[in-house]
Amino acid sequence: MERNFGYGIARAYAGHTDRTGPATTYIKADLQAVATALAALTGQPHPLATSLDELGLRS
């Protein structure tokens, strides 16, 4: 997950909590970003997914 979508999405996908600390202060992903990454990895649509363009994951 991290290799394709970044640390914040991988962290949220894995279910890590938002405890205070250096890695969680600025690097976060919302539910739509995680759903979009999951849809991209599986090739299946997800009702909460947005486009990769909207997340800035495509050039």
N, C-alpha and C positions, 0 to 999 in steps of 0.2 A: 504494500500500500504506500509506504513512504517513498519508495523509489519512483513511483508514477505520479503521486499526488502531493507529496510533501509531508513534513513532520506533523504539522497541526492536524491534518486530516487523518493520518495514521494513528495519532494519539487518541483522537476522538473515536475512531473506528474500533480501536482496541478497548474502549470503555474506560480509559484513565480518567480520574476525577480532576476537577479544576482546583486542586489544593494550591495554595500560594507557593511560589518558588520561581526561580529564574526561567524555567522552561514554559511555565504556564501563564506568565504575565502578558505576553504579546502574541504567543503562538496558540491560536485556538481555531477551531472549525465549528461551524454550525451544522445543524441536522441536514439541511439541504446539501451542503458540501459533501457530507459523508454519504448521503443517498446517491448523489451524482457519481461519486467515486465507485461505489458498489455497482451501480448500473453500468458504468464503463468497464469495470473488470469482468462482470458476468455476461455482458451483452444483452441483458434483460432490462426492460423498462422498470422504473420505480416511480410511484406516484408523487414522491416528494423531491425527485431529482430536478435539477435545473440544467441548462446546457453548460458544457465545458467552457464555452466562450464567455458566458456570464460570470463564471468563477475565475476567469483569467488564466485558464489552464491550456488554452490553445492560442497560437499566434495568428 
